[in-house]
Amino acid sequence: MAAEETDTGSGPVTLRRSVPAGAERRAAELCWGAFGRKLGPALNPPDKAVPFLAARLDADRAVCAFAGGELVAFAEYQLGGQEPAKGAATAVLRTYGRIRGLYRLALLALFENHPKRGRLVVAGIAVDPGFRGQGIGSLLVEELAAIAAERGCREIRLDVIDTNSRAKALYERLGFATVRTIRTPYLRRLLGFGAVTTMCRSVAPKGLPAQ
Ligand SMILES: CC(C)(COP(=O)(O)OP(=O)(O)OC[C@H]1O[C@@H](n2cnc3c(N)ncnc32)[C@H](O)[C@@H]1OP(=O)(O)O)[C@@H](O)C(=O)NCCC(=O)NCCS
């Protein structure tokens, strides 16, 4: 898929609308680095989790950012009305075994999302810690919004947990507004967060004005 170069002020960054073959493991490492605390109870230990995430990655529903030829940021998304990405259940049971796998499946179900038609849902955005604060996360969000518009979506949604107030502030600056907050205090000890806020930004499908 076509790549596009932008200068963030800290150097050129190239965006790509897919994960190139061979970069799946690096993308999975970025996800694990960013979301390991949240995903750990379902996917630990890391030496199982990272290959599992790499194998399950949907390369064509992702945006990557490269700096100096290295994959430094990654975002995954789902489009409403499309088949969900590869089924998790069999893969989880195969990787972790039947007994342990069932508990993990129950935890993973908490993060599952089946977007409605006309909606792009961001499954995750992860920037390499050494490259944060340079505008790369914002570039990924704008690229996701462009994809949403091209695919005829009316809105782009994402979830942010209550311990991530800096990310929430960033999304607000980028035009997202809170739709709802679901409080999950019983998950705080296990997963490290006690509430999830869904945020939304309107998108003008290509050729139509934004609502
Ligand atoms: C949140 C995240 C994607 C932002 O990417 P980024 O490239 O740093 O974002 P930008 O440079 O475009 O914008 C910087 C802003 O991001 C936000 N931010 C959130 N966490 C940050 C971090 N650890 N380091 C730097 N900025 C962070 C802040 O609002 C920051 O602005 P500030 O410096 O004024 O507080 C990135 O920090 C990240 O990968 N964090 C870990 C994973 C995560 O939280 N993902 C989002 C889940 S909803």
Ligand as a Chemical Component Dictionary entry (heavy atoms), coordinates in Angstrom:
data_LIG
# 
_chem_comp.id                   LIG 
_chem_comp.type                 NON-POLYMER 
_chem_comp.pdbx_formal_charge   0 
_chem_comp.three_letter_code    LIG 
# 
loop_
_chem_comp_atom.comp_id 
_chem_comp_atom.atom_id 
_chem_comp_atom.alt_atom_id 
_chem_comp_atom.type_symbol 
_chem_comp_atom.charge 
_chem_comp_atom.model_Cartn_x 
_chem_comp_atom.model_Cartn_y 
_chem_comp_atom.model_Cartn_z 
_chem_comp_atom.pdbx_ordinal 
LIG C1  C1  C 0 -0.835 8.076  23.496 1  
LIG C2  C2  C 0 0.180  8.015  22.343 2  
LIG C3  C3  C 0 -0.376 7.109  21.235 3  
LIG C4  C4  C 0 0.408  9.412  21.825 4  
LIG O1  O1  O 0 1.367  9.350  20.785 5  
LIG P1  P1  P 0 2.429  10.529 20.635 6  
LIG O2  O2  O 0 3.180  10.301 19.371 7  
LIG O3  O3  O 0 3.224  10.666 21.865 8  
LIG O4  O4  O 0 1.428  11.764 20.493 9  
LIG P2  P2  P 0 1.753  13.212 19.933 10 
LIG O5  O5  O 0 3.209  13.444 19.921 11 
LIG O6  O6  O 0 0.988  13.396 18.680 12 
LIG O7  O7  O 0 1.072  14.089 21.042 13 
LIG C5  C5  C 0 1.700  14.165 22.336 14 
LIG C6  C6  C 0 0.640  14.066 23.353 15 
LIG O8  O8  O 0 0.271  12.715 23.523 16 
LIG C7  C7  C 0 -0.145 12.529 24.844 17 
LIG N1  N1  N 0 0.630  11.466 25.499 18 
LIG C8  C8  C 0 0.053  10.472 26.162 19 
LIG N2  N2  N 0 0.968  9.651  26.673 20 
LIG C9  C9  C 0 2.186  10.130 26.326 21 
LIG C10 C10 C 0 3.534  9.723  26.560 22 
LIG N3  N3  N 0 3.798  8.613  27.281 23 
LIG N4  N4  N 0 4.556  10.467 26.051 24 
LIG C11 C11 C 0 4.274  11.586 25.349 25 
LIG N5  N5  N 0 3.019  12.014 25.080 26 
LIG C12 C12 C 0 1.972  11.289 25.568 27 
LIG C13 C13 C 0 0.018  13.819 25.548 28 
LIG O9  O9  O 0 -1.226 14.504 25.480 29 
LIG C14 C14 C 0 1.039  14.521 24.734 30 
LIG O10 O10 O 0 0.929  15.877 24.853 31 
LIG P3  P3  P 0 1.578  16.594 26.120 32 
LIG O11 O11 O 0 3.037  16.343 25.980 33 
LIG O12 O12 O 0 1.160  18.010 25.933 34 
LIG O13 O13 O 0 1.011  15.964 27.337 35 
LIG C15 C15 C 0 1.555  7.446  22.827 36 
LIG O14 O14 O 0 2.000  8.230  23.890 37 
LIG C16 C16 C 0 1.516  6.002  23.271 38 
LIG O15 O15 O 0 1.791  5.098  22.487 39 
LIG N6  N6  N 0 1.228  5.752  24.550 40 
LIG C17 C17 C 0 1.157  4.408  25.077 41 
LIG C18 C18 C 0 -0.019 3.637  24.513 42 
LIG C19 C19 C 0 -1.313 4.387  24.664 43 
LIG O16 O16 O 0 -1.597 4.947  25.694 44 
LIG N7  N7  N 0 -2.109 4.368  23.571 45 
LIG C20 C20 C 0 -3.395 5.034  23.533 46 
LIG C21 C21 C 0 -4.444 4.168  24.086 47 
LIG S1  S1  S 0 -6.036 4.892  23.871 48 
# 
loop_
_chem_comp_bond.comp_id 
_chem_comp_bond.atom_id_1 
_chem_comp_bond.atom_id_2 
_chem_comp_bond.value_order 
_chem_comp_bond.pdbx_ordinal 
LIG C1  C2  SING 1  
LIG C2  C3  SING 2  
LIG C2  C4  SING 3  
LIG C2  C15 SING 4  
LIG C4  O1  SING 5  
LIG O1  P1  SING 6  
LIG P1  O2  DOUB 7  
LIG P1  O3  SING 8  
LIG P1  O4  SING 9  
LIG O4  P2  SING 10 
LIG P2  O5  DOUB 11 
LIG P2  O6  SING 12 
LIG P2  O7  SING 13 
LIG O7  C5  SING 14 
LIG C5  C6  SING 15 
LIG C6  O8  SING 16 
LIG C6  C14 SING 17 
LIG O8  C7  SING 18 
LIG C7  N1  SING 19 
LIG C7  C13 SING 20 
LIG N1  C8  SING 21 
LIG N1  C12 SING 22 
LIG C8  N2  DOUB 23 
LIG N2  C9  SING 24 
LIG C9  C10 SING 25 
LIG C9  C12 DOUB 26 
LIG C10 N3  SING 27 
LIG C10 N4  DOUB 28 
LIG N4  C11 SING 29 
LIG C11 N5  DOUB 30 
LIG N5  C12 SING 31 
LIG C13 O9  SING 32 
LIG C13 C14 SING 33 
LIG C14 O10 SING 34 
LIG O10 P3  SING 35 
LIG P3  O11 DOUB 36 
LIG P3  O12 SING 37 
LIG P3  O13 SING 38 
LIG C15 O14 SING 39 
LIG C15 C16 SING 40 
LIG C16 O15 DOUB 41 
LIG C16 N6  SING 42 
LIG N6  C17 SING 43 
LIG C17 C18 SING 44 
LIG C18 C19 SING 45 
LIG C19 O16 DOUB 46 
LIG C19 N7  SING 47 
LIG N7  C20 SING 48 
LIG C20 C21 SING 49 
LIG C21 S1  SING 50 
# 
